[in-house]
């Protein structure tokens, strides 16, 4: 069976930075991590074994302890709560996510309302919207454009860093029909996300199935699955080869990629399983 290893794939810069920070922090225990450091079940299990304590709430970290903020960032209120609790903050927020936070703050300072494209339950989205909740209108699709207040003609547009590029472009084009749009000088969607999506978009039509190694709560991994399906391939999102369907070897050709928070050894295990 021909197998195509799709490149680029796997860890992005933001994930590598976050994990390096956590590794350094774990040289001294205990270390608390707010939410998952990155959205990958295998990574989380490995760090739990190393002694990292993952918590869902700032209040779950004892006063004076060290707290790591995940790669997805946090709302300013969470940061204030951590400081008030006397926590020692280790900020692993992705630099590109930090950029979007800064843009939200700057546009708000200039009294320019913001349209933010993202998935409302994602940690990254909650963090950015928390910077200026009264100035940001969150939309997830073209259908949501009707929710935007019509009292203003000019809006700034920001996006979650892991969106489907083609879908995002369509939404922004639709927005431009109704509003005067200001976009950041540098696009918000992560360059690593863009490169991985393009690689899947090119490869998927050439194979019967595409395997995406990543977790079900990984936004960028879900987008890769959607892109592969849209290109006509059967697509599977799995944490490892153990989660693949029993009949996976029925396909005559398979492409394999990985989400931005999936370690390469999981790809190699999958490759060995299919060989």
N, C-alpha and C positions, 0 to 999 in steps of 0.2 A: 504494500500500500504506500503510494507516494505521500510523504509528510512534508509540509512547508512550514519552516520556522519563520514566523513573521517578525520582521525587524523594522523599527525599534520596538521594544516591548519592555515590560517590567519597571523597576524602580525609576522614579523621576528624581530630580534634584531635591525637591521639597521633602519627599519621603526619606531620602538618604540623610538629609540634614536632621530631620526629626528623630530618626533612629540613632544617629550619632550622639545627639544631645542626651537621649535617654540612656544610652550605653554609658556615657560619662557620669551621668547622675547616679547610676546604679553601682558605681564604685563605692558608694556609701549608702547604706539603707537606714531607714525606710524611704521610699520614694512613692509618692501618690501621683497618679495620672488621671486628669479629668477627661472622661470618655475614652474612646479608643484612640491611641496615639496615631494610628492610621487604620483604615477600614480593611483589615485582613485578619481573619480568624486565626490563621496559622501563626502570624506574627504576634498576635495578642497572647495566645497560649504559650509561646516561647518566652515572652517577657514575664508572664505570670510565674513561670518556672524559675526565672532569674530573680524574682522577688518584687517586681513592680506591682503596686496595689492600684487597680483601676477603680475609680469611683465615678458616680453619676452626678454628684452634687458637691459643691465646695464645702458644705457643712460636714461631709463625710471624711474630710481630711482634718486631723487634729490640729489645734492652734499651734503655730510655730513650725509646722512641718514643711517639707518641700513639696511643691505641686508643679507638675508638668502640664502645660497647655498643649493640646494636640495640634497636629499639622493643619487642622481645619480652622483654627482660630476661635476666639470667644468674644461675646459682647462686652462692651466696656463695663457694664454693671457687674459681670462676673469677675473682672479684674479688680474692681473696687471692693467687692466682697472678700476676695482673697487677701487684699492688702489690709482690710479691716480685721481680718481673722489672724493677721500676723504671719501669713504663709509666705514662704520664700519661693517666688515664681521663677520657673524655668520655662521660657516661652519658645515652643517648637513650631510656632505658626509658619507655614510656608511663606517665603518672601513675596510670591505673587498674590497670595491672599492678603498679606499685609498691604500690598499696593492698592487693592480694591478698597480696603478699609480707609486708607488715606484719601482715596478719590471721593469716597462717600462723605468724609469729613470736609474736604475742600469744597465740593459742590454745595454742601449745606451751608458752609460759611459764606459762600457767594449768593445764597438765597436762590439757588437753582434746584427745582424739584427733580427727583431721581426716579427713573423707572429701572427696576432691578429684575433681571431675568435669572430665575433659579428655581430650585425645588424646595418648597417651603419647610419641609421637615429635616433638611440637611443642616448639620452643625455649621458649615461654612456660611450658609444663608442666614441662619439665626445670628451669627456673629456680625455680619455686615449690616443687616437690618437694624441691629441693636445700636449702631452708631448714630442713627438719626431716624427712629421709627416714625416720627411725624412727617418726615420729608421723603420717605421712600414708599413707592407703590410696587409691590412684588407681583410679577406675572410669570406664569409657567408655560403659556402657550399663546398662539395667535388669538384664540377665543377669549383670552383674558384681557385683550386690549380694550374691550368695552368697559372694563372696570376702572380705567384711568380717568381721573377727573378732567373735564373739558375746560375748566376755568383758565388753564394756562396753555400756551401754545408751545413753549420751549421746555424741553426736558433733557436732562443728562441720562445716558443709558449705561448701566454697569451690568456685568454678568458674573454668574458663578463660574469658577475657573475650569470646571470639568464638563461643560455642556457639549452637546452635539453641535459641531460648527455649522453644518449646513442648516439645521433647524434654527439655530440662533440667527443666522444671516437672513432667513426668511422672515423671522419675527421682526428684526430690525428694519427690513425693507418695508414691511407692513406698517410699522410705526411711522416711518418717514412720510407715508401718504397722509397721515393725520396731524403730525407734529413736526416742529423744528427740533431736530435731534442733535445733541452734542455727545460725541463719543470720546473716550480717552485716547490720547495720542498713541499709546501702546495698548493693543487689544487685551482684554482681561482673560480670555480663555488661554490656559497654559499651553506653551509651545510644545511641551512633551505630549500633552493630550492631543493637540492638533496633529502631531507627527504620527502618533499611534493610530488615530482614527483614519488618517489618509492611507496608512499601510494596510489596514484591514479593508478599507474601501477598494483598494486595488487588488488585493489577494482573494477576497471572498468569491468573486465571479469565476475564479480559476479552480476552485475546489468544491467538493460536495458538502463539507461541513467545516465549521470553524470552532475550535475550542478556546475559550477564554478562561485562563486561570485567574481566579479572583473571587472575592466574597460577594454575597448577595446584597450587601449594604454598601458596596463600592460604586459610587456614582460613575466614575470613569470606566469601570469594567462593564457596567450595565449599558453604557453608551456604545461600547465596542460590540456587544452582543446585538444591539438594535441595528447598528450599521451593517454587520455581517448578514443579518436577516433581510434587511432592505436590499442588499446586493444579490439576494437569491440563494444564499447558503443556509443550511440548517446550522443553528448556533447553540452552543451549550456554555453556560457559565458555571464553573465548578471550583471549589477550593483546592482540590487535588484530584489525581487520577482515581482515587477511591470513590469520588462522587460522580464519576461518569456513568452513563447508562450501560447496562450489561451488553447491549448490542452495538456499542460504539464502533467496533471494528468492521461493521458491515459496509462502511463508506469506502469508496474506492480511492478517495483523496481527502486529506484533512490538513487544514491550516491550524497552527497553534500560536497563540499570543498570550500576553499576560497583562493584567491591570497594573497601574502605576505603583501599587503597594504590595504586589506579589513577588516573592523572592524567586530568583532564577532556578534554584534547585527543584522547585515544584514543577517547572516546565520540563526540566531534564528527567524527572521521575515519570512524568506523563509520556514523554518521548520513549523512554525505556519500556513502559507498559504497552504501548502501541506497536513496538517493534516486533 
